[in-house]
Amino acid sequence: MRKRSELLFSLLLLPIDFAAILSAFIAAYAIRVKIEARPVTYPLGIEFFLQVFLLIIPVWILIFALTGLYNQSSLRSRLQEAGKVFVGVSGGVMFMIVLDFVSPSPIFPSKAVPIYAYGIALVTVMLGRVIIRAIQRRLFRANIGVYQTVIVGSGPLAQRLVQTLSRSAQTGFKIIGALDTASGASQRMRPVLVDRSLTNLKNRLKNQHIDQIIQADSHLNPDEVFEVVQFAARNHITYRFVPNQFGIFATNAQLGTLAGMPMVAMKPTPLDGWGRIVKRGFDLASSLLGLIVLSPLFVVIALLIKLTDAGPVFFRHRRLSREGKAIYVYKFRTMRQRFSTGKYRGKTPVEVLEMLGRQDLIDEFKREQKVKNDPRVSRFGDFLRRTSLDELPQLFNILRGDISLVGPRPIVKDELDRYGKDRSTLLALRPGLTGLWQVSGRNDIGYEERVKLDMYYIENWSLLLDIKIILRTIYIIMTGKGAY
């Protein structure tokens, strides 16, 4: 798929930029120290020079990322790319100069080295990008990594898009179909496959995966626009539109240009692209560290479960993850063993509560999917729940990639309908061990409010928000607020 292709090329830029920056400073060092006849101010050896720069180059990579040099965009012109390279390299050199100024010992053998390196780095970094983009566009011409695109519209804008994008393979867009919004479009949009129904068009294109939909008709009524947007969301397809004079109406919209026209791309979540990579890296590091540090606690809890209520230590439950994938989420067992054996074996929570004659708790469970004073929970299990220690085995789920450290609640299939039109958005990313609802009252808030908090998190994700939620989670665990 095109998203993976773009991501792969963005990742390839990391080692290329690393090599480009390093080679620029090595060349600058050689010119000033080895070639020029003038004596240097500080006689620093090449080994020390390289050690310092190998530690500092990751900061350059971070500056490049903040500048947008790793955004997934093959649509940037070379001039736009050069502008971003100029800003990124300038920021990196300024950082080096400031660091040299505040450092107690010099990091440059001469003040001329960063000046030379600046000019060389502009060339080497840009050259690396030119090579990568050339390879990428060559693959586009072979229909590898292209965006298979459906155009919504049949007017002049739609025709212009089809003609422009079909004429040039370098953009990476392949028009595979069009949605007819006016009579006679089949003739005007040739040779593109045209249909008046998105569902029919998708069925006719069943052997071709649709990567994105571009709406090029600004005269669609709100119901028609909503239908297109919902179709894209249900099928995990990127939706873009050519805006009219009323502009942008979504917080997750990105403005760009295509074929000389302004265009808005609405990403399903801010976690697309680099956001997803950053979050996964954070998950891996935190879960691995957590498992190592908390391993003695795992042993203690396991022993206490065995001593207080003989039976298995762990409990697993089937939940939904990204794109509706079924996963098993692991917890320390908190239920009494007898409720999973004998006449209770294989029974649902509602059936068990019916057998116990607790109709009051059945209503509560159906409403909230939880019970405050659950008779099935053991005394030690109640402690584990109140302290959230029963959730610790989910660190293994995080390590495996089933869930994230922070995210929306892991839900069962029966809960999906309660998210209504937001169900597709919910399944756009992995659920989390903790999340916004857990730190906003936990079980003390109603189900509808939990849904709203999950949607807010998905639409407003940032690494800073994740860190705030983690810190808030630690406080909530220590106080036990809202837990049962």
C-alpha positions as CSV (number, residue, x, y, z in Angstrom):
1,M,0.0,0.0,0.0
2,R,1.0,3.6,-0.7
3,K,1.1,4.6,3.0
4,R,3.7,1.9,3.7
5,S,5.7,2.9,0.7
6,E,5.8,6.5,1.8
7,L,6.8,5.5,5.3
8,L,9.6,3.2,4.0
9,F,11.1,6.1,2.0
10,S,10.8,8.4,5.0
11,L,12.7,5.8,7.1
12,L,15.3,5.5,4.4
13,L,16.0,9.2,4.7
14,L,17.2,8.7,8.3
15,P,20.5,6.9,7.6
16,I,21.0,9.0,4.5
17,D,20.7,12.2,6.4
18,F,23.0,10.8,9.1
19,A,25.6,10.0,6.5
20,A,25.2,13.3,4.8
21,I,25.6,15.4,7.9
22,L,28.6,13.3,9.1
23,S,30.3,13.5,5.8
24,A,29.8,17.3,5.6
25,F,31.6,17.8,9.0
26,I,34.4,15.3,8.1
27,A,34.9,17.2,4.9
28,A,34.9,20.5,6.7
29,Y,37.4,19.2,9.2
30,A,39.7,17.9,6.5
31,I,39.6,21.2,4.5
32,R,40.4,23.3,7.5
33,V,42.9,21.0,9.4
34,K,44.6,19.0,6.6
35,I,44.4,21.1,3.5
36,E,44.6,24.8,4.6
37,A,48.1,26.0,5.6
38,R,46.9,28.2,8.4
39,P,47.3,26.8,11.9
40,V,44.1,25.8,13.8
41,T,43.0,27.5,17.0
42,Y,42.4,24.2,18.9
43,P,44.3,21.1,17.8
44,L,41.5,18.6,18.2
45,G,42.1,15.1,16.8
46,I,39.7,13.5,14.3
47,E,38.8,10.7,16.8
48,F,37.6,13.2,19.4
49,F,35.8,15.3,16.7
50,L,33.9,12.2,15.5
51,Q,32.9,11.1,18.9
52,V,31.4,14.4,19.7
53,F,29.5,14.6,16.4
54,L,28.2,11.0,16.6
55,L,26.5,12.0,19.8
56,I,25.2,15.3,18.4
57,I,23.9,14.2,15.0
58,P,20.6,12.7,16.5
59,V,19.8,16.3,17.6
60,W,20.1,17.3,13.9
61,I,17.7,14.4,13.0
62,L,15.2,15.7,15.6
63,I,15.5,19.3,14.1
64,F,14.9,17.8,10.7
65,A,11.8,16.0,11.9
66,L,10.5,19.2,13.5
67,T,11.1,21.0,10.3
68,G,8.9,18.5,8.4
69,L,11.7,16.9,6.4
70,Y,10.3,13.4,7.3
71,N,6.7,14.1,6.6
72,Q,5.3,11.6,4.1
73,S,4.9,13.8,1.0
74,S,6.1,12.9,-2.4
75,L,4.1,15.9,-3.7
76,R,6.6,18.5,-2.6
77,S,8.5,20.2,-5.4
78,R,12.3,20.3,-5.3
79,L,12.1,24.0,-4.5
80,Q,9.9,23.2,-1.5
81,E,12.2,20.4,-0.4
82,A,15.2,22.7,-0.8
83,G,13.5,25.3,1.4
84,K,12.9,22.8,4.2
85,V,16.5,21.5,3.9
86,F,17.8,25.1,4.2
87,V,15.8,25.6,7.4
88,G,16.7,22.2,8.9
89,V,20.5,22.5,8.1
90,S,20.5,26.2,9.3
91,G,18.8,25.1,12.6
92,G,21.4,22.3,13.0
93,V,24.4,24.5,12.5
94,M,23.0,27.2,14.8
95,F,22.6,24.5,17.5
96,M,26.2,23.4,17.0
97,I,27.5,27.0,17.2
98,V,25.5,27.7,20.4
99,L,26.7,24.4,21.9
100,D,30.3,25.3,21.1
101,F,29.8,28.7,22.7
102,V,28.4,27.4,26.0
103,S,30.6,24.3,26.2
104,P,33.6,24.5,28.7
105,S,35.8,23.0,26.0
106,P,35.8,23.6,22.3
107,I,34.1,21.1,19.9
108,F,35.5,22.7,16.7
109,P,39.3,23.0,15.9
110,S,38.4,26.3,14.2
111,K,35.5,28.6,13.8
112,A,35.7,28.1,10.1
113,V,34.6,24.4,10.4
114,P,30.9,25.0,11.0
115,I,30.8,27.6,8.2
116,Y,32.4,25.1,5.7
117,A,30.1,22.3,7.1
118,Y,27.1,24.5,6.6
119,G,27.6,24.9,2.9
120,I,28.6,21.2,2.3
121,A,25.7,19.9,4.4
122,L,23.2,21.9,2.3
123,V,24.5,20.0,-0.8
124,T,24.9,16.5,0.7
125,V,21.5,16.5,2.5
126,M,19.7,17.8,-0.6
127,L,21.6,15.3,-2.8
128,G,20.4,12.4,-0.7
129,R,16.8,13.6,-1.0
130,V,17.1,14.0,-4.8
131,I,18.4,10.4,-5.1
132,I,15.6,9.0,-2.9
133,R,12.9,11.0,-4.7
134,A,14.3,9.8,-8.1
135,I,14.1,6.2,-7.0
136,Q,10.6,6.7,-5.7
137,R,9.4,8.3,-8.9
138,R,11.0,5.5,-10.9
139,L,8.9,3.1,-8.9
140,F,5.8,5.2,-9.4
141,R,6.3,4.8,-13.2
142,A,6.3,1.0,-12.6
143,N,3.0,1.4,-10.6
144,I,4.9,0.4,-7.4
145,G,3.8,2.3,-4.3
146,V,1.3,4.5,-6.1
147,Y,-1.9,5.9,-4.5
148,Q,-4.8,4.2,-6.3
149,T,-7.3,7.0,-6.4
150,V,-11.0,7.5,-7.0
151,I,-12.2,10.9,-8.0
152,V,-15.6,12.1,-6.8
153,G,-17.0,14.5,-9.3
154,S,-17.4,14.9,-13.1
155,G,-17.1,18.7,-13.6
156,P,-14.2,20.7,-14.9
157,L,-12.2,20.3,-11.7
158,A,-12.5,16.5,-11.7
159,Q,-11.6,16.3,-15.4
160,R,-8.6,18.5,-14.9
161,L,-7.4,16.3,-12.0
162,V,-7.9,13.1,-14.0
163,Q,-6.0,14.6,-17.0
164,T,-3.1,16.1,-15.0
165,L,-2.6,13.1,-12.7
166,S,-2.9,10.5,-15.5
167,R,-0.5,12.4,-17.7
168,S,2.3,12.4,-15.1
169,A,3.4,9.2,-13.2
170,Q,5.8,11.2,-11.1
171,T,3.1,12.3,-8.7
172,G,2.4,8.7,-7.6
173,F,-1.3,9.0,-8.1
174,K,-3.1,6.4,-10.3
175,I,-6.7,7.3,-11.1
176,I,-8.6,4.0,-11.1
177,G,-12.2,5.2,-11.0
178,A,-14.6,8.1,-10.7
179,L,-17.9,8.7,-9.0
180,D,-20.4,10.3,-11.4
181,T,-22.1,13.3,-9.9
182,A,-23.6,14.6,-13.2
183,S,-25.1,12.9,-16.2
184,G,-22.8,12.1,-19.1
185,A,-19.6,11.8,-17.0
186,S,-18.8,8.5,-18.5
187,Q,-18.0,10.2,-21.8
188,R,-16.0,13.1,-20.3
189,M,-13.9,11.0,-17.9
190,R,-12.7,8.3,-20.2
191,P,-10.7,6.0,-19.9
192,V,-11.5,6.1,-16.2
193,L,-14.0,3.6,-14.8
194,V,-17.1,5.6,-13.8
195,D,-20.1,4.7,-11.6
196,R,-22.8,6.6,-9.8
197,S,-22.4,4.5,-6.6
198,L,-19.3,4.3,-4.5
199,T,-20.2,0.8,-3.3
200,N,-20.8,-0.4,-6.9
201,L,-17.5,1.3,-7.9
202,K,-15.6,-0.5,-5.1
203,N,-17.1,-3.8,-6.1
204,R,-16.2,-3.2,-9.8
205,L,-12.6,-2.4,-8.5
206,K,-12.5,-5.4,-6.2
207,N,-9.1,-6.5,-7.5
208,Q,-7.7,-3.0,-6.9
209,H,-7.3,-1.6,-3.4
210,I,-8.5,2.0,-3.1
211,D,-6.0,4.1,-1.2
212,Q,-7.7,7.5,-1.3
213,I,-10.8,9.4,-2.5
214,I,-10.5,12.9,-3.8
215,Q,-13.7,15.0,-3.8
216,A,-13.4,17.4,-6.7
217,D,-17.1,18.5,-6.7
218,S,-17.8,21.4,-4.3
219,H,-21.5,21.4,-5.2
220,L,-22.4,18.2,-3.4
221,N,-25.0,18.6,-0.7
222,P,-24.0,17.9,2.9
223,D,-25.7,14.5,2.9
224,E,-23.7,13.4,-0.2
225,V,-20.5,14.7,1.3
226,F,-21.2,12.9,4.6
227,E,-21.9,9.7,2.7
228,V,-18.5,10.0,0.9
229,V,-16.6,10.7,4.1
230,Q,-18.3,7.9,6.0
231,F,-17.5,5.5,3.1
232,A,-13.9,6.5,3.3
233,A,-13.8,6.0,7.1
234,R,-15.5,2.6,7.0
235,N,-13.0,1.3,4.5
236,H,-9.9,3.0,6.0
237,I,-9.4,5.1,2.9
238,T,-7.7,8.6,3.0
239,Y,-10.2,11.3,2.0
240,R,-9.1,14.6,0.3
241,F,-11.2,17.4,-1.1
242,V,-10.6,20.5,-3.2
243,P,-12.0,23.2,-0.9
244,N,-14.5,25.8,-1.9
245,Q,-14.7,29.3,-0.5
246,F,-15.9,28.0,2.8
247,G,-12.5,26.5,3.6
248,I,-11.6,23.8,6.0
249,F,-14.1,22.2,8.5
250,A,-12.0,19.6,10.3
251,T,-9.3,19.8,13.0
252,N,-7.4,16.9,11.4
253,A,-7.2,18.5,8.0
254,Q,-3.9,19.3,6.2
255,L,-3.8,21.9,3.4
256,G,-1.7,21.2,0.3
257,T,-1.7,21.5,-3.4
258,L,-2.2,19.0,-6.2
259,A,-2.1,19.7,-10.0
260,G,-2.0,23.5,-9.1
261,M,-5.2,23.3,-7.0
262,P,-5.6,23.8,-3.2
263,M,-6.5,20.5,-1.6
264,V,-7.3,19.4,1.9
265,A,-6.4,15.9,3.2
266,M,-8.4,14.7,6.3
267,K,-6.3,12.1,8.1
268,P,-8.2,9.6,10.1
269,T,-6.1,10.4,13.2
270,P,-3.0,12.5,14.0
271,L,-1.3,9.2,14.5
272,D,-0.8,8.6,10.8
273,G,2.9,8.4,9.6
274,W,5.5,9.6,12.1
275,G,3.1,9.9,14.9
276,R,2.4,6.2,14.7
277,I,6.2,5.4,14.7
278,V,6.9,7.7,17.7
279,K,4.0,6.1,19.7
280,R,5.1,2.6,18.9
281,G,8.7,3.3,19.8
282,F,7.5,4.8,23.1
283,D,5.4,1.7,23.7
284,L,8.2,-0.7,23.1
285,A,10.7,1.2,25.4
286,S,8.2,1.7,28.2
287,S,6.7,-1.8,28.2
288,L,10.2,-3.4,28.1
289,L,11.4,-1.2,31.0
290,G,8.2,-1.9,32.9
291,L,8.5,-5.6,32.6
292,I,12.1,-5.6,33.8
293,V,11.5,-3.2,36.7
294,L,8.3,-4.8,37.8
295,S,9.2,-8.4,37.4
296,P,9.6,-9.0,41.2
297,L,6.1,-7.5,41.8
298,F,4.8,-10.0,39.2
299,V,6.2,-12.9,41.2
300,V,4.7,-11.6,44.5
301,I,1.3,-11.0,43.0
302,A,1.3,-14.5,41.4
303,L,2.2,-16.2,44.7
304,L,-0.6,-14.3,46.6
305,I,-3.2,-15.2,44.0
306,K,-2.2,-18.9,44.4
307,L,-2.2,-18.7,48.2
308,T,-5.6,-16.8,48.5
309,D,-7.6,-18.6,45.8
310,A,-6.1,-21.6,44.1
311,G,-6.4,-21.5,40.4
312,P,-4.7,-19.9,37.4
313,V,-2.7,-16.7,37.9
314,F,-3.7,-15.0,34.6
315,F,-7.0,-14.3,33.0
316,R,-7.5,-13.5,29.3
317,H,-10.4,-11.7,27.7
318,R,-11.2,-11.2,24.0
319,R,-11.2,-7.6,22.9
320,L,-11.0,-5.6,19.7
321,S,-7.8,-3.9,18.5
322,R,-6.9,-1.8,15.5
323,E,-9.1,-2.3,12.4
324,G,-11.4,-4.7,14.4
325,K,-8.7,-7.3,14.9
326,A,-9.6,-9.7,17.7
327,I,-6.9,-9.9,20.5
328,Y,-6.6,-11.5,23.9
329,V,-5.9,-9.0,26.7
330,Y,-4.2,-10.5,29.7
331,K,-4.7,-9.6,33.4
332,F,-4.0,-11.0,36.8
333,R,-7.1,-13.1,37.8
334,T,-9.3,-11.3,40.2
335,M,-12.4,-13.5,40.1
336,R,-12.9,-16.4,42.5
337,Q,-11.9,-19.6,40.9
338,R,-15.3,-21.3,41.5
339,F,-16.9,-18.9,39.0
340,S,-14.9,-20.3,36.1
341,T,-15.5,-24.0,36.9
342,G,-18.5,-26.4,37.4
343,K,-21.9,-24.9,36.7
344,Y,-20.5,-21.5,36.0
345,R,-18.0,-22.6,33.3
346,G,-18.5,-20.9,30.0
347,K,-21.2,-18.6,31.3
348,T,-21.3,-14.9,30.5
349,P,-21.2,-12.3,33.3
350,V,-25.0,-11.7,32.9
351,E,-25.7,-15.4,33.1
352,V,-23.6,-15.8,36.2
353,L,-25.3,-12.8,37.9
354,E,-28.7,-14.3,37.0
355,M,-27.7,-17.6,38.6
356,L,-26.7,-15.6,41.7
357,G,-30.1,-13.8,41.6
358,R,-28.6,-10.3,41.4
359,Q,-30.9,-8.6,38.9
360,D,-29.8,-5.2,40.3
361,L,-26.2,-5.9,39.2
362,I,-27.3,-7.2,35.8
363,D,-28.9,-3.8,35.0
364,E,-25.7,-2.1,36.2
365,F,-23.5,-4.4,34.1
366,K,-25.6,-3.9,30.9
367,R,-25.4,-0.1,31.4
368,E,-21.8,0.3,32.4
369,Q,-20.1,-3.0,31.4
370,K,-18.8,-3.1,35.0
371,V,-20.2,-3.9,38.5
372,K,-19.2,-1.8,41.5
373,N,-19.6,-4.5,44.2
374,D,-19.1,-7.6,42.1
375,P,-19.7,-10.8,44.2
376,R,-17.5,-12.8,41.8
377,V,-14.4,-10.9,42.8
378,S,-12.1,-12.3,45.5
379,R,-10.8,-10.2,48.4
380,F,-7.3,-10.0,46.9
381,G,-8.8,-9.5,43.5
382,D,-10.6,-6.5,44.8
383,F,-7.3,-5.0,46.0
384,L,-5.7,-5.7,42.6
385,R,-8.6,-3.9,40.9
386,R,-8.6,-0.9,43.2
387,T,-4.8,-0.4,42.7
388,S,-5.1,-1.4,38.9
389,L,-2.3,-3.9,39.5
390,D,-4.4,-6.5,37.7
391,E,-3.7,-4.7,34.5
392,L,0.1,-5.2,34.7
393,P,0.2,-8.3,32.5
394,Q,-1.0,-6.1,29.6
395,L,2.6,-4.9,29.3
396,F,3.1,-8.1,27.4
397,N,0.3,-7.1,25.1
398,I,2.0,-3.7,24.6
399,L,5.3,-5.4,23.8
400,R,3.6,-7.7,21.2
401,G,1.8,-4.7,19.6
402,D,-1.7,-5.7,20.5
403,I,-2.3,-2.5,22.5
404,S,-0.6,0.7,23.3
405,L,0.4,2.1,26.7
406,V,-2.1,5.0,26.2
407,G,-5.1,4.8,24.0
408,P,-8.9,4.4,24.0
409,R,-10.4,1.6,26.1
410,P,-10.1,-2.0,24.8
411,I,-13.7,-2.9,24.1
412,V,-15.6,-6.2,23.5
413,K,-17.4,-6.6,20.2
414,D,-20.8,-6.0,21.9
415,E,-19.8,-2.5,22.9
416,L,-18.9,-1.4,19.3
417,D,-22.5,-0.4,18.5
418,R,-22.5,2.1,21.4
419,Y,-19.9,4.2,19.5
420,G,-22.3,4.7,16.6
421,K,-20.9,6.6,13.7
422,D,-17.5,6.9,15.6
423,R,-16.9,3.1,15.6
424,S,-14.6,3.3,12.5
425,T,-12.6,6.1,14.1
426,L,-12.2,4.0,17.3
427,L,-10.8,1.1,15.3
428,A,-8.3,3.4,13.5
429,L,-5.7,2.8,16.3
430,R,-4.8,0.4,19.0
431,P,-6.5,0.5,22.4
432,G,-4.5,1.4,25.5
433,L,-3.6,0.1,28.9
434,T,-4.5,3.5,30.2
435,G,-6.3,6.4,28.6
436,L,-8.1,9.7,29.0
437,W,-11.3,8.1,30.5
438,Q,-9.2,6.3,33.2
439,V,-7.7,9.6,34.4
440,S,-11.0,11.5,34.1
441,G,-13.0,9.7,36.8
442,R,-12.5,6.0,35.7
443,N,-15.5,4.0,36.7
444,D,-17.3,7.0,38.3
445,I,-18.2,8.4,34.8
446,G,-21.0,7.2,32.5
447,Y,-20.5,5.2,29.4
448,E,-21.4,8.0,27.0
449,E,-18.8,10.2,28.6
450,R,-16.2,7.5,28.2
451,V,-17.0,7.4,24.5
452,K,-16.6,11.1,24.2
453,L,-13.2,11.0,26.0
454,D,-12.0,8.2,23.7
455,M,-12.9,10.2,20.6
456,Y,-11.3,13.3,22.0
457,Y,-8.0,11.4,22.5
458,I,-8.0,9.9,19.0
459,E,-8.6,13.3,17.3
460,N,-6.2,15.2,19.5
461,W,-3.3,12.8,20.1
462,S,0.1,14.0,20.8
463,L,3.1,12.6,22.7
464,L,2.7,15.3,25.3
465,L,-0.9,14.2,25.9
466,D,0.3,10.6,26.3
467,I,2.9,11.7,28.9
468,K,0.3,13.8,30.8
469,I,-2.1,10.8,30.9
470,I,0.7,8.5,32.2
471,L,1.6,10.9,35.0
472,R,-2.1,11.4,35.9
473,T,-2.5,7.6,35.8
474,I,0.3,7.2,38.4
475,Y,-1.5,9.7,40.7
476,I,-4.9,7.9,40.2
477,I,-3.4,4.5,41.1
478,M,-1.8,5.9,44.2
479,T,-5.1,7.5,45.4
480,G,-7.4,4.7,44.1
481,K,-9.9,7.3,42.9
482,G,-12.8,5.8,40.8
483,A,-11.5,2.2,40.9
484,Y,-13.6,-0.9,41.4
